[in-house]
Amino acid sequence: MIFPKIVAQLNVSTWATLVAIIAGGILWGVSGMILFIPFIGILKIVLDYIPEARAFNILLERDSTKRGK
């Protein structure tokens, strides 16, 4: 499957993924649990290019080594 490979390259944290699954389940049920994971990946890609959103990007990224940048 291509989906796990793409999500792994996005470097989204486990915490953010779990929050997305729970929020998707509350809002849209089982289909939301599946669809919110790509949504959180898209959000992380967008936040990578917005310098003012660095605080939110820190919450979404998996590596803590990038925090010094």
mmCIF file as gemmi writes it, N, C-alpha and C atoms, coordinates in Angstrom:
data_model
loop_
_atom_site.group_PDB
_atom_site.id
_atom_site.type_symbol
_atom_site.label_atom_id
_atom_site.label_alt_id
_atom_site.label_comp_id
_atom_site.label_asym_id
_atom_site.label_entity_id
_atom_site.label_seq_id
_atom_site.pdbx_PDB_ins_code
_atom_site.Cartn_x
_atom_site.Cartn_y
_atom_site.Cartn_z
_atom_site.occupancy
_atom_site.B_iso_or_equiv
_atom_site.pdbx_formal_charge
_atom_site.auth_seq_id
_atom_site.auth_asym_id
_atom_site.pdbx_PDB_model_num
ATOM 1 N N . MET Axp A 1 ? 0.836 -1.193 0 1 0 ? 1 A 1
ATOM 2 C CA . MET Axp A 1 ? 0 0 0 1 0 ? 1 A 1
ATOM 3 C C . MET Axp A 1 ? 0.872 1.245 0 1 0 ? 1 A 1
ATOM 4 N N . ILE Axp A 2 ? 0.404 2.256 -0.646 1 0 ? 2 A 1
ATOM 5 C CA . ILE Axp A 2 ? 1.148 3.5 -0.736 1 0 ? 2 A 1
ATOM 6 C C . ILE Axp A 2 ? 0.883 4.403 0.475 1 0 ? 2 A 1
ATOM 7 N N . PHE Axp A 3 ? -0.275 4.267 1.104 1 0 ? 3 A 1
ATOM 8 C CA . PHE Axp A 3 ? -0.66 5.17 2.18 1 0 ? 3 A 1
ATOM 9 C C . PHE Axp A 3 ? 0.318 5.176 3.357 1 0 ? 3 A 1
ATOM 10 N N . PRO Axp A 4 ? 0.741 4.031 3.913 1 0 ? 4 A 1
ATOM 11 C CA . PRO Axp A 4 ? 1.697 4.074 5.041 1 0 ? 4 A 1
ATOM 12 C C . PRO Axp A 4 ? 3.041 4.678 4.658 1 0 ? 4 A 1
ATOM 13 N N . LYS Axp A 5 ? 3.478 4.485 3.438 1 0 ? 5 A 1
ATOM 14 C CA . LYS Axp A 5 ? 4.76 5.045 3.012 1 0 ? 5 A 1
ATOM 15 C C . LYS Axp A 5 ? 4.692 6.566 2.944 1 0 ? 5 A 1
ATOM 16 N N . ILE Axp A 6 ? 3.593 7.092 2.463 1 0 ? 6 A 1
ATOM 17 C CA . ILE Axp A 6 ? 3.439 8.544 2.352 1 0 ? 6 A 1
ATOM 18 C C . ILE Axp A 6 ? 3.308 9.169 3.735 1 0 ? 6 A 1
ATOM 19 N N . VAL Axp A 7 ? 2.509 8.574 4.606 1 0 ? 7 A 1
ATOM 20 C CA . VAL Axp A 7 ? 2.322 9.113 5.955 1 0 ? 7 A 1
ATOM 21 C C . VAL Axp A 7 ? 3.633 9.052 6.739 1 0 ? 7 A 1
ATOM 22 N N . ALA Axp A 8 ? 4.422 8.024 6.535 1 0 ? 8 A 1
ATOM 23 C CA . ALA Axp A 8 ? 5.705 7.926 7.234 1 0 ? 8 A 1
ATOM 24 C C . ALA Axp A 8 ? 6.668 9.011 6.767 1 0 ? 8 A 1
ATOM 25 N N . GLN Axp A 9 ? 6.618 9.388 5.517 1 0 ? 9 A 1
ATOM 26 C CA . GLN Axp A 9 ? 7.487 10.44 5.005 1 0 ? 9 A 1
ATOM 27 C C . GLN Axp A 9 ? 7.068 11.821 5.486 1 0 ? 9 A 1
ATOM 28 N N . LEU Axp A 10 ? 5.807 11.986 5.861 1 0 ? 10 A 1
ATOM 29 C CA . LEU Axp A 10 ? 5.333 13.286 6.336 1 0 ? 10 A 1
ATOM 30 C C . LEU Axp A 10 ? 5.852 13.614 7.724 1 0 ? 10 A 1
ATOM 31 N N . ASN Axp A 11 ? 6.254 12.6 8.466 1 0 ? 11 A 1
ATOM 32 C CA . ASN Axp A 11 ? 6.832 12.801 9.791 1 0 ? 11 A 1
ATOM 33 C C . ASN Axp A 11 ? 5.815 13.384 10.779 1 0 ? 11 A 1
ATOM 34 N N . VAL Axp A 12 ? 4.576 12.899 10.726 1 0 ? 12 A 1
ATOM 35 C CA . VAL Axp A 12 ? 3.519 13.339 11.639 1 0 ? 12 A 1
ATOM 36 C C . VAL Axp A 12 ? 3.642 12.53 12.924 1 0 ? 12 A 1
ATOM 37 N N . SER Axp A 13 ? 3.496 13.201 14.063 1 0 ? 13 A 1
ATOM 38 C CA . SER Axp A 13 ? 3.66 12.531 15.349 1 0 ? 13 A 1
ATOM 39 C C . SER Axp A 13 ? 2.505 11.571 15.627 1 0 ? 13 A 1
ATOM 40 N N . THR Axp A 14 ? 2.773 10.615 16.484 1 0 ? 14 A 1
ATOM 41 C CA . THR Axp A 14 ? 1.763 9.646 16.871 1 0 ? 14 A 1
ATOM 42 C C . THR Axp A 14 ? 0.632 10.327 17.622 1 0 ? 14 A 1
ATOM 43 N N . TRP Axp A 15 ? 0.972 11.297 18.464 1 0 ? 15 A 1
ATOM 44 C CA . TRP Axp A 15 ? -0.036 12.038 19.213 1 0 ? 15 A 1
ATOM 45 C C . TRP Axp A 15 ? -1.022 12.736 18.273 1 0 ? 15 A 1
ATOM 46 N N . ALA Axp A 16 ? -0.514 13.39 17.257 1 0 ? 16 A 1
ATOM 47 C CA . ALA Axp A 16 ? -1.37 14.098 16.308 1 0 ? 16 A 1
ATOM 48 C C . ALA Axp A 16 ? -2.236 13.115 15.527 1 0 ? 16 A 1
ATOM 49 N N . THR Axp A 17 ? -1.692 11.958 15.199 1 0 ? 17 A 1
ATOM 50 C CA . THR Axp A 17 ? -2.457 10.955 14.484 1 0 ? 17 A 1
ATOM 51 C C . THR Axp A 17 ? -3.592 10.419 15.342 1 0 ? 17 A 1
ATOM 52 N N . LEU Axp A 18 ? -3.312 10.152 16.612 1 0 ? 18 A 1
ATOM 53 C CA . LEU Axp A 18 ? -4.362 9.674 17.512 1 0 ? 18 A 1
ATOM 54 C C . LEU Axp A 18 ? -5.452 10.714 17.717 1 0 ? 18 A 1
ATOM 55 N N . VAL Axp A 19 ? -5.069 11.958 17.864 1 0 ? 19 A 1
ATOM 56 C CA . VAL Axp A 19 ? -6.062 13.032 18.01 1 0 ? 19 A 1
ATOM 57 C C . VAL Axp A 19 ? -6.916 13.127 16.751 1 0 ? 19 A 1
ATOM 58 N N . ALA Axp A 20 ? -6.294 12.991 15.578 1 0 ? 20 A 1
ATOM 59 C CA . ALA Axp A 20 ? -7.038 13.041 14.32 1 0 ? 20 A 1
ATOM 60 C C . ALA Axp A 20 ? -8.014 11.87 14.21 1 0 ? 20 A 1
ATOM 61 N N . ILE Axp A 21 ? -7.6 10.683 14.635 1 0 ? 21 A 1
ATOM 62 C CA . ILE Axp A 21 ? -8.482 9.515 14.58 1 0 ? 21 A 1
ATOM 63 C C . ILE Axp A 21 ? -9.667 9.699 15.529 1 0 ? 21 A 1
ATOM 64 N N . ILE Axp A 22 ? -9.421 10.174 16.735 1 0 ? 22 A 1
ATOM 65 C CA . ILE Axp A 22 ? -10.497 10.372 17.698 1 0 ? 22 A 1
ATOM 66 C C . ILE Axp A 22 ? -11.45 11.473 17.242 1 0 ? 22 A 1
ATOM 67 N N . ALA Axp A 23 ? -10.893 12.592 16.759 1 0 ? 23 A 1
ATOM 68 C CA . ALA Axp A 23 ? -11.738 13.689 16.277 1 0 ? 23 A 1
ATOM 69 C C . ALA Axp A 23 ? -12.544 13.257 15.056 1 0 ? 23 A 1
ATOM 70 N N . GLY Axp A 24 ? -11.922 12.521 14.159 1 0 ? 24 A 1
ATOM 71 C CA . GLY Axp A 24 ? -12.644 12.019 12.989 1 0 ? 24 A 1
ATOM 72 C C . GLY Axp A 24 ? -13.756 11.065 13.374 1 0 ? 24 A 1
ATOM 73 N N . GLY Axp A 25 ? -13.503 10.23 14.377 1 0 ? 25 A 1
ATOM 74 C CA . GLY Axp A 25 ? -14.537 9.308 14.852 1 0 ? 25 A 1
ATOM 75 C C . GLY Axp A 25 ? -15.706 10.027 15.491 1 0 ? 25 A 1
ATOM 76 N N . ILE Axp A 26 ? -15.417 11.085 16.218 1 0 ? 26 A 1
ATOM 77 C CA . ILE Axp A 26 ? -16.49 11.85 16.856 1 0 ? 26 A 1
ATOM 78 C C . ILE Axp A 26 ? -17.314 12.595 15.815 1 0 ? 26 A 1
ATOM 79 N N . LEU Axp A 27 ? -16.631 13.207 14.839 1 0 ? 27 A 1
ATOM 80 C CA . LEU Axp A 27 ? -17.341 14.033 13.868 1 0 ? 27 A 1
ATOM 81 C C . LEU Axp A 27 ? -18.029 13.224 12.769 1 0 ? 27 A 1
ATOM 82 N N . TRP Axp A 28 ? -17.32 12.243 12.161 1 0 ? 28 A 1
ATOM 83 C CA . TRP Axp A 28 ? -17.847 11.554 10.995 1 0 ? 28 A 1
ATOM 84 C C . TRP Axp A 28 ? -17.925 10.039 11.152 1 0 ? 28 A 1
ATOM 85 N N . GLY Axp A 29 ? -17.634 9.515 12.31 1 0 ? 29 A 1
ATOM 86 C CA . GLY Axp A 29 ? -17.696 8.067 12.495 1 0 ? 29 A 1
ATOM 87 C C . GLY Axp A 29 ? -16.484 7.365 11.915 1 0 ? 29 A 1
ATOM 88 N N . VAL Axp A 30 ? -16.689 6.152 11.429 1 0 ? 30 A 1
ATOM 89 C CA . VAL Axp A 30 ? -15.584 5.332 10.928 1 0 ? 30 A 1
ATOM 90 C C . VAL Axp A 30 ? -14.928 5.972 9.704 1 0 ? 30 A 1
ATOM 91 N N . SER Axp A 31 ? -15.722 6.551 8.826 1 0 ? 31 A 1
ATOM 92 C CA . SER Axp A 31 ? -15.126 7.188 7.645 1 0 ? 31 A 1
ATOM 93 C C . SER Axp A 31 ? -14.261 8.385 8.049 1 0 ? 31 A 1
ATOM 94 N N . GLY Axp A 32 ? -14.643 9.108 9.087 1 0 ? 32 A 1
ATOM 95 C CA . GLY Axp A 32 ? -13.833 10.215 9.581 1 0 ? 32 A 1
ATOM 96 C C . GLY Axp A 32 ? -12.527 9.751 10.176 1 0 ? 32 A 1
ATOM 97 N N . MET Axp A 33 ? -12.546 8.579 10.813 1 0 ? 33 A 1
ATOM 98 C CA . MET Axp A 33 ? -11.319 8.035 11.387 1 0 ? 33 A 1
ATOM 99 C C . MET Axp A 33 ? -10.298 7.742 10.291 1 0 ? 33 A 1
ATOM 100 N N . ILE Axp A 34 ? -10.769 7.371 9.138 1 0 ? 34 A 1
ATOM 101 C CA . ILE Axp A 34 ? -9.873 7.082 8.02 1 0 ? 34 A 1
ATOM 102 C C . ILE Axp A 34 ? -9.462 8.364 7.3 1 0 ? 34 A 1
ATOM 103 N N . LEU Axp A 35 ? -10.394 9.282 7.111 1 0 ? 35 A 1
ATOM 104 C CA . LEU Axp A 35 ? -10.122 10.475 6.311 1 0 ? 35 A 1
ATOM 105 C C . LEU Axp A 35 ? -9.333 11.551 7.041 1 0 ? 35 A 1
ATOM 106 N N . PHE Axp A 36 ? -9.38 11.578 8.356 1 0 ? 36 A 1
ATOM 107 C CA . PHE Axp A 36 ? -8.689 12.649 9.078 1 0 ? 36 A 1
ATOM 108 C C . PHE Axp A 36 ? -7.179 12.452 9.119 1 0 ? 36 A 1
ATOM 109 N N . ILE Axp A 37 ? -6.681 11.255 8.883 1 0 ? 37 A 1
ATOM 110 C CA . ILE Axp A 37 ? -5.23 11.044 8.867 1 0 ? 37 A 1
ATOM 111 C C . ILE Axp A 37 ? -4.592 11.757 7.665 1 0 ? 37 A 1
ATOM 112 N N . PRO Axp A 38 ? -5.14 11.635 6.456 1 0 ? 38 A 1
ATOM 113 C CA . PRO Axp A 38 ? -4.582 12.447 5.358 1 0 ? 38 A 1
ATOM 114 C C . PRO Axp A 38 ? -4.785 13.942 5.574 1 0 ? 38 A 1
ATOM 115 N N . PHE Axp A 39 ? -5.891 14.322 6.216 1 0 ? 39 A 1
ATOM 116 C CA . PHE Axp A 39 ? -6.117 15.744 6.497 1 0 ? 39 A 1
ATOM 117 C C . PHE Axp A 39 ? -5.036 16.3 7.403 1 0 ? 39 A 1
ATOM 118 N N . ILE Axp A 40 ? -4.612 15.55 8.393 1 0 ? 40 A 1
ATOM 119 C CA . ILE Axp A 40 ? -3.562 16.029 9.299 1 0 ? 40 A 1
ATOM 120 C C . ILE Axp A 40 ? -2.229 16.086 8.554 1 0 ? 40 A 1
ATOM 121 N N . GLY Axp A 41 ? -2.018 15.179 7.605 1 0 ? 41 A 1
ATOM 122 C CA . GLY Axp A 41 ? -0.809 15.249 6.775 1 0 ? 41 A 1
ATOM 123 C C . GLY Axp A 41 ? -0.791 16.481 5.893 1 0 ? 41 A 1
ATOM 124 N N . ILE Axp A 42 ? -1.939 16.797 5.296 1 0 ? 42 A 1
ATOM 125 C CA . ILE Axp A 42 ? -2.044 18.005 4.476 1 0 ? 42 A 1
ATOM 126 C C . ILE Axp A 42 ? -1.826 19.24 5.329 1 0 ? 42 A 1
ATOM 127 N N . LEU Axp A 43 ? -2.399 19.256 6.528 1 0 ? 43 A 1
ATOM 128 C CA . LEU Axp A 43 ? -2.213 20.39 7.437 1 0 ? 43 A 1
ATOM 129 C C . LEU Axp A 43 ? -0.742 20.578 7.78 1 0 ? 43 A 1
ATOM 130 N N . LYS Axp A 44 ? -0.025 19.491 8.018 1 0 ? 44 A 1
ATOM 131 C CA . LYS Axp A 44 ? 1.397 19.595 8.339 1 0 ? 44 A 1
ATOM 132 C C . LYS Axp A 44 ? 2.201 20.148 7.165 1 0 ? 44 A 1
ATOM 133 N N . ILE Axp A 45 ? 1.875 19.724 5.946 1 0 ? 45 A 1
ATOM 134 C CA . ILE Axp A 45 ? 2.57 20.236 4.771 1 0 ? 45 A 1
ATOM 135 C C . ILE Axp A 45 ? 2.342 21.732 4.622 1 0 ? 45 A 1
ATOM 136 N N . VAL Axp A 46 ? 1.114 22.17 4.831 1 0 ? 46 A 1
ATOM 137 C CA . VAL Axp A 46 ? 0.802 23.596 4.725 1 0 ? 46 A 1
ATOM 138 C C . VAL Axp A 46 ? 1.531 24.378 5.814 1 0 ? 46 A 1
ATOM 139 N N . LEU Axp A 47 ? 1.545 23.862 7.033 1 0 ? 47 A 1
ATOM 140 C CA . LEU Axp A 47 ? 2.186 24.567 8.146 1 0 ? 47 A 1
ATOM 141 C C . LEU Axp A 47 ? 3.703 24.6 8.02 1 0 ? 47 A 1
ATOM 142 N N . ASP Axp A 48 ? 4.278 23.689 7.249 1 0 ? 48 A 1
ATOM 143 C CA . ASP Axp A 48 ? 5.722 23.722 7.009 1 0 ? 48 A 1
ATOM 144 C C . ASP Axp A 48 ? 6.153 24.999 6.294 1 0 ? 48 A 1
ATOM 145 N N . TYR Axp A 49 ? 5.27 25.573 5.502 1 0 ? 49 A 1
ATOM 146 C CA . TYR Axp A 49 ? 5.599 26.746 4.698 1 0 ? 49 A 1
ATOM 147 C C . TYR Axp A 49 ? 5.133 28.064 5.313 1 0 ? 49 A 1
ATOM 148 N N . ILE Axp A 50 ? 4.541 28.015 6.501 1 0 ? 50 A 1
ATOM 149 C CA . ILE Axp A 50 ? 4.074 29.24 7.164 1 0 ? 50 A 1
ATOM 150 C C . ILE Axp A 50 ? 4.933 29.455 8.414 1 0 ? 50 A 1
ATOM 151 N N . PRO Axp A 51 ? 5.821 30.447 8.408 1 0 ? 51 A 1
ATOM 152 C CA . PRO Axp A 51 ? 6.71 30.657 9.559 1 0 ? 51 A 1
ATOM 153 C C . PRO Axp A 51 ? 5.961 31.019 10.853 1 0 ? 51 A 1
ATOM 154 N N . GLU Axp A 52 ? 4.828 31.699 10.734 1 0 ? 52 A 1
ATOM 155 C CA . GLU Axp A 52 ? 4.076 32.087 11.921 1 0 ? 52 A 1
ATOM 156 C C . GLU Axp A 52 ? 3.412 30.9 12.609 1 0 ? 52 A 1
ATOM 157 N N . ALA Axp A 53 ? 3.267 29.799 11.913 1 0 ? 53 A 1
ATOM 158 C CA . ALA Axp A 53 ? 2.607 28.622 12.461 1 0 ? 53 A 1
ATOM 159 C C . ALA Axp A 53 ? 3.61 27.605 12.994 1 0 ? 53 A 1
ATOM 160 N N . ARG Axp A 54 ? 4.803 28.036 13.325 1 0 ? 54 A 1
ATOM 161 C CA . ARG Axp A 54 ? 5.854 27.121 13.794 1 0 ? 54 A 1
ATOM 162 C C . ARG Axp A 54 ? 5.452 26.376 15.064 1 0 ? 54 A 1
ATOM 163 N N . ALA Axp A 55 ? 4.686 27.027 15.955 1 0 ? 55 A 1
ATOM 164 C CA . ALA Axp A 55 ? 4.268 26.371 17.2 1 0 ? 55 A 1
ATOM 165 C C . ALA Axp A 55 ? 3.363 25.173 16.915 1 0 ? 55 A 1
ATOM 166 N N . PHE Axp A 56 ? 2.453 25.327 15.965 1 0 ? 56 A 1
ATOM 167 C CA . PHE Axp A 56 ? 1.579 24.214 15.61 1 0 ? 56 A 1
ATOM 168 C C . PHE Axp A 56 ? 2.348 23.114 14.89 1 0 ? 56 A 1
ATOM 169 N N . ASN Axp A 57 ? 3.325 23.49 14.108 1 0 ? 57 A 1
ATOM 170 C CA . ASN Axp A 57 ? 4.131 22.513 13.389 1 0 ? 57 A 1
ATOM 171 C C . ASN Axp A 57 ? 4.972 21.672 14.356 1 0 ? 57 A 1
ATOM 172 N N . ILE Axp A 58 ? 5.423 22.273 15.433 1 0 ? 58 A 1
ATOM 173 C CA . ILE Axp A 58 ? 6.17 21.523 16.447 1 0 ? 58 A 1
ATOM 174 C C . ILE Axp A 58 ? 5.289 20.45 17.068 1 0 ? 58 A 1
ATOM 175 N N . LEU Axp A 59 ? 4.006 20.763 17.273 1 0 ? 59 A 1
ATOM 176 C CA . LEU Axp A 59 ? 3.079 19.774 17.827 1 0 ? 59 A 1
ATOM 177 C C . LEU Axp A 59 ? 2.816 18.624 16.86 1 0 ? 59 A 1
ATOM 178 N N . LEU Axp A 60 ? 2.885 18.894 15.575 1 0 ? 60 A 1
ATOM 179 C CA . LEU Axp A 60 ? 2.56 17.878 14.582 1 0 ? 60 A 1
ATOM 180 C C . LEU Axp A 60 ? 3.745 17.021 14.158 1 0 ? 60 A 1
ATOM 181 N N . GLU Axp A 61 ? 4.968 17.512 14.306 1 0 ? 61 A 1
ATOM 182 C CA . GLU Axp A 61 ? 6.105 16.758 13.781 1 0 ? 61 A 1
ATOM 183 C C . GLU Axp A 61 ? 6.609 15.723 14.771 1 0 ? 61 A 1
ATOM 184 N N . ARG Axp A 62 ? 7.199 14.685 14.229 1 0 ? 62 A 1
ATOM 185 C CA . ARG Axp A 62 ? 7.672 13.568 15.032 1 0 ? 62 A 1
ATOM 186 C C . ARG Axp A 62 ? 9.051 13.815 15.623 1 0 ? 62 A 1
ATOM 187 N N . ASP Axp A 63 ? 9.974 14.421 14.868 1 0 ? 63 A 1
ATOM 188 C CA . ASP Axp A 63 ? 11.342 14.633 15.339 1 0 ? 63 A 1
ATOM 189 C C . ASP Axp A 63 ? 11.413 15.842 16.274 1 0 ? 63 A 1
ATOM 190 N N . SER Axp A 64 ? 12.025 15.642 17.403 1 0 ? 64 A 1
ATOM 191 C CA . SER Axp A 64 ? 12.227 16.77 18.31 1 0 ? 64 A 1
ATOM 192 C C . SER Axp A 64 ? 13.555 17.455 18.037 1 0 ? 64 A 1
ATOM 193 N N . THR Axp A 65 ? 14.351 16.927 17.116 1 0 ? 65 A 1
ATOM 194 C CA . THR Axp A 65 ? 15.659 17.524 16.818 1 0 ? 65 A 1
ATOM 195 C C . THR Axp A 65 ? 15.532 18.788 15.969 1 0 ? 65 A 1
ATOM 196 N N . LYS Axp A 66 ? 14.414 18.996 15.312 1 0 ? 66 A 1
ATOM 197 C CA . LYS Axp A 66 ? 14.226 20.141 14.45 1 0 ? 66 A 1
ATOM 198 C C . LYS Axp A 66 ? 13.799 21.395 15.238 1 0 ? 66 A 1
ATOM 199 N N . ARG Axp A 67 ? 13.566 21.269 16.516 1 0 ? 67 A 1
ATOM 200 C CA . ARG Axp A 67 ? 13.031 22.384 17.289 1 0 ? 67 A 1
ATOM 201 C C . ARG Axp A 67 ? 14.007 23.559 17.407 1 0 ? 67 A 1
ATOM 202 N N . GLY Axp A 68 ? 15.269 23.315 17.248 1 0 ? 68 A 1
ATOM 203 C CA . GLY Axp A 68 ? 16.249 24.371 17.355 1 0 ? 68 A 1
ATOM 204 C C . GLY Axp A 68 ? 16.336 25.274 16.134 1 0 ? 68 A 1
ATOM 205 N N . LYS Axp A 69 ? 15.696 24.878 15.035 1 0 ? 69 A 1
ATOM 206 C CA . LYS Axp A 69 ? 15.777 25.641 13.794 1 0 ? 69 A 1
ATOM 207 C C . LYS Axp A 69 ? 14.933 26.887 13.845 1 0 ? 69 A 1
